Amino acid sequence: AVGAALAAKFKMILLPPLAAAAFAVEARADRSRRPSPGEWALFAAATLFVLAAAYRFTYAGLYAQGLSATLSRLSEGRPAYLHGSYSSTGWFWYFPVAFLVKTPLPLLLLGGFGAACALRRPRAQAAWLLAPPIGYFLVTLTSKTQIGYRHLLPVYPFLCLWAGLGAARLWGI
């Protein structure tokens, strides 16, 4: 899945470090479940294999070129508009505002309640429910390219998961 995500969107380069952080929290919480070096190697090999397969193996070098070009564009920034102001370097609060304005209120409320419920789960489970989307969101805050909230789309599956947890808790499931 990580290899497919990397092939689909260059910004998913954040996924391996976020997965490693979740693995670390999980291993710290559940000492019986520590990934071995062989498991880490298998994870890396499977990720690279799927990424190379997406580029038909022959064109795998294009991924590095595209990633490099995308990262250089992200650091330069692009003209953006927010609340009557223009900026080419962006605002720290652009994505939180876009997230709050563009996300339906029931999803925000149930998602927030579900995220609070996730905190009550064992730490190993909470790590996978919270670390990837929160880490991704925090890194997105530093982006100078703020041309729409589509950059936050990887957070929404987790928000829906949290909303499901919140709804299940409210209905007593």
ABEGO torsion letter per residue (X at the ends): XAAAAAAABAAAAAAAAAAAAAAAAAAAABAABBBBAAAAAAAAAAAAAAAAAAAGGAAAAAAAAAAAAAAAAAAAEBBBBBGGBBBAAEBAAAAAAAAAAABBAAAAAAAAAAAAAAAABBAAAAAAAAAAAAAAAAAAAABABBAEAAAAAAAAAAAAAAAAAAAAAAAGX
